[in-house]
Amino acid sequence: MNNDANEVEVVYITNDVYEAEILRNELHGAGIKCELDGMSQGGFTELVETKLLVRAWDADRARRIIEARSADKAEPTPPSE
């Protein structure tokens, strides 16, 4: 991890701009400043990668928040017969 005040790290990449917006709002709510890169490429929202960028010193915490959200979104598996 780089702790330079001017350094940023990519903590998440997605082709779903709406998912990126939700994650950005969640991180902002946790007090982590972040930005999206590549989200508006001429209306090709599903074709272009959107990167979620945070300051290097917040990267580990941001990743933990994203991982926790992903674990919460997991759908239960159907019961076996």
Beta strands, then each sheet from edge to edge (+ up, - down):
strand 1: 8-14
strand 2: 34-37
strand 3: 50-55
sheet 1: 1+ 3- 2+
end
